[in-house]
Structure formats: structure tokens, C-alpha cells
């Protein structure tokens, strides 16, 4: 592992199940269906999980 000083400010997580990217930043960003702030990540993961559980209960 490498530690860099100063550390980079921008962070992004790309998730294939949600078909989008999540940005961790204190700066305002223009959100869309595919680019969201990180606070939406958990909400989207829960929705995916619930949808998969619903699909399993139907079959």
C-alpha cells in the first residue's frame, strides 16, 4: 500500500449492478440516473436486494 500526501480529493465508486457511479465529494455535482452522490449508494443497493428477494419469492 502506498500513502500519498496530500491525498487525492476526488473519489468514485462504480457499481455494475446499479449501472452507475457514485461520487464521494463535498463539492456539488450534477447528478443523473447513472452518476449520483455516495449517499444514494446504500439506498440503491437495498432496492436491488429487495427486488431480487421479490423475484425469488415469485418463483
N, C-alpha and C positions, 0 to 999 in steps of 0.2 A: 504494500500500500504506500502511496506517495502522498505527502501532505504539502499543499501549496499555500503560500502566503503572499499576497492576500488571496483568499479563496474566490472562486468564480461566484458571481451573484445569481445568475440565471440557472434554474433547474427545470427539467421537464421529464415527465414520465409518459411513455407511450404504451398504451394497453391495446392488444389486438382484440380482446373480447368486446371492448367498448367502442372499437373502431375510432379511436381518437387519442388526443394527447392532453395531458394535464400539466399545467404550469404552476410552479411554486414561485411566487414573486409578490413583493409588496407593491409593485407598480400596477397600475390599472392596465388591463389588456382587453382587447375586443374579443369577447367570447363568441363561439359559434357551436353548432352541434358537434363539431369534431375537435375543437380547441376550447378547453374550459380551465378555470382555476382549480387548484388541487382540492379545495373544499368540496367539490362536487364528486370527487373520485369515490368515496365511500358510499354515497347515495347511489351512484351508478352501479357499483359492484353489488350492493344489496338488491337492486332491481333485477340485475342479471340472475342472481341466485334465486330470487323468488320466482322468476319466470321459468327457470329450469326445474324448480320444485313443482310448479303448476303442471309443466309438461309431463313430469314423471307420474303425477297423481292421475292424469287423464288416461294414460296407457295402462 
